[in-house]
Amino acid sequence: MSAENAARVAVIGAGAAGIAAARSLRDHGHRASITVFGEESLPPYDRPQLSKEVLSGPADTVPRVLLSEQECRDLGIDLRAGTRIDALDRTEVFQLRTEGVLLAEAEVVVLATGLRSRHLATQAEGLHHLRSWLDAASLRSALARRAGRLLVVGSGFVGMEVAAAAMSRGWQVVAVEARSRLFPGLGPRIGDHVAAMFAERGLDGRPATTVTSVEGAGPYLVQLSDGSQVEADEILVGVGGVPNDALARQVGAAIGDGVLVDAAFRTSVPGLYAIGDVASCPGRWGRTRHEHWRTAQEHGSHCGAVIAGAEIPFDHLPWVWSDVFDHRIEILGSPRAARSSHTLRSNEGGLVDLHLGQEGELLGVTTFDATRFARKARAATRRAARVDLERAAVSGQTAEAVLEAIG
């Protein structure tokens, strides 16, 4: 049993990672107090729905609660919603403060502080971001008032899903992307396929373009880097996030792209852990941060088990999905670590990109409408199975046939 199993634990952040950590601590027998601090006054809720059914669903859509009041009582978790920790000190124990007031002391602190939205270099009033329930409610209200023109800046998953939701409500959408292709995270072939699907539905896509100025407060006049102008009734900025690492810095933790942790989510400061979007983790593809819901959950579950003294190896396979216009997109593993990619057809009628390393090892998979294949490909991706792509290309095999051949 870990010595930390009898320690007071404070979890800063009440998203998927923080709640998973608190649950896991109790599941693995942690006896001492657990306090969870969340900045939002709402009960902890699931965030993937913010860019999905919250925008496209009815006005009475409510948050999917991750931890209810009754569960807090049953598990003995002290949830302090609406409480922002702005100072963290460490002497013999950690001291957690807000506006100079001491709120808690703990021997162990878990940072699940996530990200804050990255802003445009040129700002204006009323621009939308999408990090919280209030953000989503504000954007939903704007889209529900009337159909107009929405400018989406950035075509990652959030930008893609918001564009689809707005278009389904009758809005004209202009999507601006700094990189040379729309939806660059999907890879060239599937990204271009998805871009064509959006274009058929009326999307005005502007790759290799950035915003240089924004005038007005709704409607807006937006100047773009290609010299053109766009008039927009609403603007959604989806250009990524910045790790909330200020508390880690205050106690001297090592920082890189986020808070640096080991395979058990320990930082360089004894007793301090970091999980979820804020954590930079070692792995088979090098040190990375994965800003996805499933990763956050698995981080929290494993971290809680470690603190409680369980010896469980952490073998995480990143997985992210999106549903757009009734089509399913999934990404497994780490396509960015690959040296080459090859596109195959699936028996399901969709597309599959296999992302390979230097020796032909399978490092990642991107699928479009190939859900069953994505499920079957997890084991091969996890063990980095070797793939003979030349043979697959010559014989015209489907993705399923290639997967069956490598076992």
Stockholm file with secondary structure:
# STOCKHOLM 1.0

chainA/1-407         MSAENAARVAVIGAGAAGIAAARSLRDHGHRASITVFGEESLPPYDRPQLSKEVLSGPADTVPRVLLSEQECRDLGIDLRAGTRIDALDRTEVFQLRTEGVLLAEAEVVVLATGLRSRHLATQAEGLHHLRSWLDAASLRSALARRAGRLLVVGSGFVGMEVAAAAMSRGWQVVAVEARSRLFPGLGPRIGDHVAAMFAERGLDGRPATTVTSVEGAGPYLVQLSDGSQVEADEILVGVGGVPNDALARQVGAAIGDGVLVDAAFRTSVPGLYAIGDVASCPGRWGRTRHEHWRTAQEHGSHCGAVIAGAEIPFDHLPWVWSDVFDHRIEILGSPRAARSSHTLRSNEGGLVDLHLGQEGELLGVTTFDATRFARKARAATRRAARVDLERAAVSGQTAEAVLEAIG
#=GR chainA/1-407 SS CCGGGGSCEEEECCSHHHHHHHHHHHHTTCCSCEEEEESSSSCCBCSGGGGTHHHHSCTTCCCCBSSCHHHHHHHTEEEEETCCCCEEEESSSEEEEETTEEEEEESEEEECCCEEECCCSSCCTTCBCCSSHHHHHHHHHHHHHCCCEEEEECCSHHHHHHHHHHHHTTCEEEEECSSSSSSGGGCHHHHHHHHHHHHHTTCEEECSCCEEEEEESSSEEEEETTSCEEEESEEEECSCEEECCHHHHHTTCCBSSSEECCTTCBCSSTTEEECGGGEEBCCTTSSBCCCSHHHHHHHHHHHHHHHTTCCCCCCCCCEEEEEETTEEEEEEECGGGCSEEEEEECTTSCEEEEEECTTSBEEEEEEESCHHHHHHHHHHHHTTCBCCHHHHHHHTCCHHHHHHHHC
#=GC SS_cons         CCGGGGSCEEEECCSHHHHHHHHHHHHTTCCSCEEEEESSSSCCBCSGGGGTHHHHSCTTCCCCBSSCHHHHHHHTEEEEETCCCCEEEESSSEEEEETTEEEEEESEEEECCCEEECCCSSCCTTCBCCSSHHHHHHHHHHHHHCCCEEEEECCSHHHHHHHHHHHHTTCEEEEECSSSSSSGGGCHHHHHHHHHHHHHTTCEEECSCCEEEEEESSSEEEEETTSCEEEESEEEECSCEEECCHHHHHTTCCBSSSEECCTTCBCSSTTEEECGGGEEBCCTTSSBCCCSHHHHHHHHHHHHHHHTTCCCCCCCCCEEEEEETTEEEEEEECGGGCSEEEEEECTTSCEEEEEECTTSBEEEEEEESCHHHHHHHHHHHHTTCBCCHHHHHHHTCCHHHHHHHHC
//
